[in-house]
Amino acid sequence: MIVAERKPFDEITGFIKECKRVLLVGCNECVTVCYAGGKKEVGILASALKMAFMKEGKQLEVKEVTLERQCDHEYLEEIRNIIAEYDAVISLACGVGVQFMAEKYFGTPVFPGVNTLFMGVTEERGVWTERCQGCGQCILGQTAGICPISRCAKRLLNGPCGGSTKGKCEIDKDLDCAWQLIIDRLKELGRLDDYDELIPIKDWSTERAGGPRKLVREDLQP
Amino acid sequence: MTTKTPSRLEKILAAGHLAVTSECGPPRGSNGDAITSKAEMIKDYVDAINVTDNQTSVTRLCSLAACIRLKLMGLEPILQMVTRDRNRIALQSDILGAASFDIHNILCLSGDHQQFGDSPQGQNVFDVDSMQLIQTVRYMRDEGKFLGGDDIDQPPEMFVGAAANPFADPFEIRVRRLAKKVAAGAEFIQTQCIYNLAKFEHWMKQARDQGLHEKVYILAGVTPFKSAGMAKYMKNRVPGMDVPDEVVQRMSDTPKEKQPEEGLSICVESIQRLKEVEGIRGFHIMAIEWEEKVPEIVERSGLYPRPKIQ
């Protein structure tokens, strides 16, 4: 999933300090799972915003809506009839949802309510960690199912570096060394000889380096 | 062994001499004398001088410019190059720039993470890793081509080196990793500072068992302690460093004013012992901000005078 966390409250109030009516839109997907922008967080933020305005002697009307997704046209359309009534939208979706909202409702200010962090997993309750950077050419088949691009601080394709100590990364003693994990799992699988293969220089053109990416599936197009 | 480049370091190693290299860290400013004055102190006692590349991710005068200054003094620089700060365009470009000044040695490194330095909020590049940089230089030199496939007009003639840390984890792949660097094209190796001699000897034995000592020139890295405090710092704070308790104890048991002398003695004793290790082809003396002691270490270790090979 895409992992996000709520922005600092003061940053959000800063966006809307001139507003009287705000549409606060949550998303039922990833940000719900990581407790950053689902229905519950929409409710909490709405109350907090109203209280903050009241303290300053101002009135704020907040309409709470949580859409199934904010990265698809059909769900974003659900607010078309009401959006004109509001001075601004605060979207608690990831950066993808915020942008799609802004594209669709060109004349209404749309502000982000969360900071979008990474693609990751719920490692345990309240702990999320990164697993993928979307490089566009998955190498997990060569690295025992553990991604050195997202999990090695230097994204080394032929690690570990000299800073690997007792299984941990040189930048943080609580961070696993990805290459230690790879080697441990190769051993478990009886495939440590795979380690001896040099992974060649990577084509990064399918990653961010190649510019904004696009996928077209003609078989699915109308 | 035959030589493949005009590198004087390569000639010395091929002739069977124990080579001696040392390093100069460029200054945190634009004063070129800072590098030449360090080089003056050591130039008659070493065969080649590494110039570090923004080591520990602290911004400094660039390695290439400092190497050019050494070259203009008639010395033999080893250009250290990290992949942290440059993509493949910049790496290849700097290699050609160095070659245009007849800089014939390069040490290929990934580089410390930027978190350790003065720009923790900066981007890192890591377009290629250290092994892939070794491959890149060898490809440019041996095939005469850029990574993109185009021909290079006058390819660089570089003797290609890499670092090895026998003490990082996991230990079991440390020799496999050396083998990988050799397979990638490394021709000489400079090791991490050696304090745990027994562990290093074990690593060398494993390397010999695979015949790696006959495929690559291994230079043993040593760094003298200036003080007991430095020994403790290296033991506890520097990632991938193995300083045994008895070495720290020996420094701590020495009165403060005699600690520098004791640190030098430990260094010289290490070199003497390492000389006996089969497959060691030289020494890389990293006297961090203590370059003036390199001559003494070289002399006391019986490595002076240096061979005269042009």
HADDOCK unambig.tbl for C-alpha pairs under 7 A between the chains (distance, minus, plus):
assign (segid A and resid 154 and name CA) (segid B and resid 113 and name CA) 6.84 0.50 0.50
assign (segid A and resid 154 and name CA) (segid B and resid 126 and name CA) 6.38 0.50 0.50
assign (segid A and resid 155 and name CA) (segid B and resid 126 and name CA) 6.82 0.50 0.50
assign (segid A and resid 156 and name CA) (segid B and resid 129 and name CA) 5.66 0.50 0.50
assign (segid A and resid 157 and name CA) (segid B and resid 129 and name CA) 6.71 0.50 0.50
assign (segid A and resid 158 and name CA) (segid B and resid 129 and name CA) 6.88 0.50 0.50
assign (segid A and resid 158 and name CA) (segid B and resid 131 and name CA) 6.86 0.50 0.50
assign (segid A and resid 162 and name CA) (segid B and resid 165 and name CA) 5.62 0.50 0.50
assign (segid A and resid 162 and name CA) (segid B and resid 168 and name CA) 5.36 0.50 0.50
assign (segid A and resid 162 and name CA) (segid B and resid 240 and name CA) 5.64 0.50 0.50
assign (segid A and resid 163 and name CA) (segid B and resid 168 and name CA) 6.41 0.50 0.50
assign (segid A and resid 163 and name CA) (segid B and resid 239 and name CA) 4.94 0.50 0.50
assign (segid A and resid 163 and name CA) (segid B and resid 240 and name CA) 4.84 0.50 0.50
assign (segid A and resid 164 and name CA) (segid B and resid 168 and name CA) 5.77 0.50 0.50
assign (segid A and resid 164 and name CA) (segid B and resid 169 and name CA) 5.38 0.50 0.50
assign (segid A and resid 164 and name CA) (segid B and resid 240 and name CA) 6.35 0.50 0.50
assign (segid A and resid 165 and name CA) (segid B and resid 168 and name CA) 5.99 0.50 0.50
assign (segid A and resid 165 and name CA) (segid B and resid 169 and name CA) 5.26 0.50 0.50
assign (segid A and resid 165 and name CA) (segid B and resid 239 and name CA) 6.67 0.50 0.50
assign (segid A and resid 165 and name CA) (segid B and resid 240 and name CA) 5.95 0.50 0.50
assign (segid A and resid 166 and name CA) (segid B and resid 169 and name CA) 6.04 0.50 0.50
assign (segid A and resid 167 and name CA) (segid B and resid 169 and name CA) 6.79 0.50 0.50
assign (segid A and resid 170 and name CA) (segid B and resid 239 and name CA) 5.87 0.50 0.50
assign (segid A and resid 171 and name CA) (segid B and resid 115 and name CA) 6.86 0.50 0.50
assign (segid A and resid 180 and name CA) (segid B and resid 170 and name CA) 6.58 0.50 0.50
assign (segid A and resid 196 and name CA) (segid B and resid 176 and name CA) 6.72 0.50 0.50
assign (segid A and resid 196 and name CA) (segid B and resid 180 and name CA) 6.25 0.50 0.50
assign (segid A and resid 198 and name CA) (segid B and resid 180 and name CA) 6.90 0.50 0.50
assign (segid A and resid 200 and name CA) (segid B and resid 132 and name CA) 6.96 0.50 0.50
assign (segid A and resid 201 and name CA) (segid B and resid 128 and name CA) 6.08 0.50 0.50
assign (segid A and resid 201 and name CA) (segid B and resid 132 and name CA) 6.09 0.50 0.50
